[in-house]
Amino acid sequence: MKQKPGWLARIVTIILGVAAMWLLLTAPVTLKVNNFHGMIKSVIAKEIKASDDYNAQAAWSLIKTTGADDLLLQKVPRKFSYQASYWSMFELSQQSDQLEARTNQYLLSTLTKTGLSRSDARKILNLLPKTQLKQVEDEISSYLHKYQAYFFIIAGILAFSILLLLLGHGLGIWLIGLLNVALFAVLLILTGNAEPALQADFYRGIQLTVGSIAYLSLLFSLAGLIVWHFGKRKVRKHD
């Protein structure tokens, strides 16, 4: 008969495993732009050029010629950063049905937080082609619905792993460890692929970095395996 660790080892292992998963799920991926003014100009110019709206193209050309673009961006910080995580994306997925209605409000709020007045923020938003914004909204909403389903699968695996650990089965901590490593690898792969894609599609100055607590989560998983191993050895010695 296989030896099972005592309750103290089981509880400590569960705590370490859950902590590992929580650290990874909340680990921030930071999007950073050192020249935010340049990015805004580049994105607007690229979108207007790709559109068939002659009036928008003429208006943007006039804005650039008169230097009004620099005037509009005077109050916008030179640098910009935004953080997202597995958990924050799950929270966003809960609101995906309201995405279309809230997009303009969200963009307006984001721009005003950078220091722009509400009227200047509206002027920038009005330069963006509405049909392309709607297309982006639809794509994001589709991705968020899929993400929500994947997240529930992850939660199910974690709950099953905890149950196994409570019953004294070491497979639970191995499942948590494998899940942690898999999600960590996905995070690195997505970040590594997204950075050059964003640079090519939007602005070459975009940088993506994974938060250090993602790496710390791997140590917590390893600690859980060690605690489980020594818990089993301690039981064997007592026997």
N, C-alpha and C positions, 0 to 999 in steps of 0.2 A: 504493500500500500504506500502511495506517495505521501511524503511528509508535507504538511501545510503550515505556513508561518502562523504565528500567533496573531491575535487581534491587533496588537499594537503595530506590528509590522504591516499588517493589511491596511490599517487606517493611514499610517504614514505614507505608504506607497500610493494610496488613493489620493491623498493630499498633494503629493509631489506630481503625480500624473495629471491631475486636474489643473494644478498650477502651471505645469508645462504647456498644456493646451490653451489655457487662458492667456499666458504670456504671448504665445504665438498668434492667437486669434486677435489680440489687441495690439500686436507689434505694428508700429506705423511705417508705412512706405511714404517717404516725403518727396513730393514733386517741388523742385526748386528752379526758379528762373532768376538769374542775376540781372538781366536787362529786361524787365517786364514791359517797359515802354516799347522796346524794339519788337517784342513778341506781339503786343496788341496791334501795332502797325502792320506787322508782317501777316498776321491772321486776317485782319480786315481787308488788306490789299489783295491777298490771295483769294479770299472768298468772293470779293467784288469782281475781280478779274475773271474768275471762273463762271460768274453769272452772266445772263444775257440782259441784265438791267442797265440800259444805257444811261439813264438818269443817275443811278447810284454810282456808276463809273465816273461820270462827269462831276458829280458832287465830291467824290473822293479826290479826284485830280485837283479840283479847286481848293479843297481843304489842305492838301499837301503843298500846293503852290504858295498859298498865303501863310503857311506855317501854323494854321489853326489846329493841326493835329497835336503839335507840341503844347499849344495853349490848353487844349482839352485835357492833356495828360499831366499838367503841372502838379496837381494835387495827388496824383497816383504815385505810390512808392516805387522806387527804382527796382527793388527786389520783391519777389513774390514767392511764397511757399504754401503748400497745401498738403495735409496729411490724410491718409486713408488706411484702413486696415480690414481684415476679414470681417471683424465685428461691425465696423461702421458701414461696410457695404451691405451686411445683413440688415441693419437698421434701415438703410436706404431702400432695400428691396421690399420692406414692409409698406413703403409708401409709393411703390411703383405705379399703382393705379391712378395716383394723383399727379404723376410726373408732368404730363402735358400742361395741366392747369397751373402748376407751380414753377415751371421752368423760367418764364420771364420774371416772375417775382424773385426767384432765387438769384438769377443773374443780376437783376437790379440791386438786390440786397448786397451781393458780393462786391459789386463795383462801388457802391456807396461806402462800404466798410473800408475801402482802400483810400478814402478821402475825397472822392469825387462828389459833387453835388448831385442831387437826384435828377435835375434837368440835364446835366452833362452826361450822366449815366444813361439816360434815355436816348440821348443823341447817338451814343456809341452803339446801343442795342438796335436802333433803327437802321444802322448801316449793315447789319447782318441779314442776309437773305432768309426770309421766313420759311420757305420751302425746305431749305437745307437744315434749319433748326428742327423742323418737324420730323425730318428723316432721322436726325441724330436722336431725337426723343424716342422714336419708335424702336430704334436699335438698342438704346440703353434699357428701355422697358423690357424688351425681349430677353436681354442678358440678365437683368435683375430677377426675372421670374425663374430662369434656369438656376441662377445662383442660390436663390431661396431654397429650391429643391435639394441642391447639393449640400447646403448647410444643414438641413434637417437630417440628411443621411449621416453627416459627420456627427451630429448630436446623438443619433441613434447608436452609432458605433461606440461613442464615448460612454453612453449609458450602459450598453451591453458589457463593455470592458470593466466598468465599476462593479457591476453585478458579479462578474466572474471573480474579481478580486475579493469581494465580500465573501464569496463561497470558497475562497482559498485556491483558486486556479490561476497559475502564473501566466496563462495565455492573455489575461486581461492587461497586464503591464506591457507585454510584447505588442499587443494591438495598439495600445496608446503610443508606444514608442514608434512603431511603424507609421501610424497615422501622423504623428508629429513630424517625422522625417519627410514623409510624402508631401505634407502641406508646406513644409519649409522649402523643399525642392521646387514645388510649384511656384511659391512666392519668388524665389530667386530666378526661375526660368521666365516667369511673366514679366518681372521687372527688367531682366536682361533683354527681353524681346521688345518690351514696350518703349524703352528709352530711345533706341534708334528709330522706331516707328514714329514716335511723337516728334522726334527731331526732323524726320523727313517730311511728315505731313503738316507740322505746325511751325516749329521754330528750333533751330539747331542748338540753342542755348539751354534747352530743357534738360534737367538732371533728375534722376530717380535714385533714391538710396533706401535700403532696408534698415529699420531700426535695430539697435544692438540687442534689444530684449528678445528678438527672434532667435538669436544665437544662444541666449541664456536659456531659452525654453528647451533646447537640446540637452543642456546640462541637467535640468530638472528631470527630464525623461531618463537620463543615464543614472541619476541619483535614485530614482524610483526602482530601476532594475537592480541596483546595488543593495538597496534596503531589502528588497524581496529575496535576493540571493542569500544575504546574511541572516535574514529571518528564518529561512529554511534550514540553514546550517545550525542555528541556535537550537531549533527544535530537535534536530538529529542528535546533538550533543546531550540534550536532556534525556533523550530516549536511551 
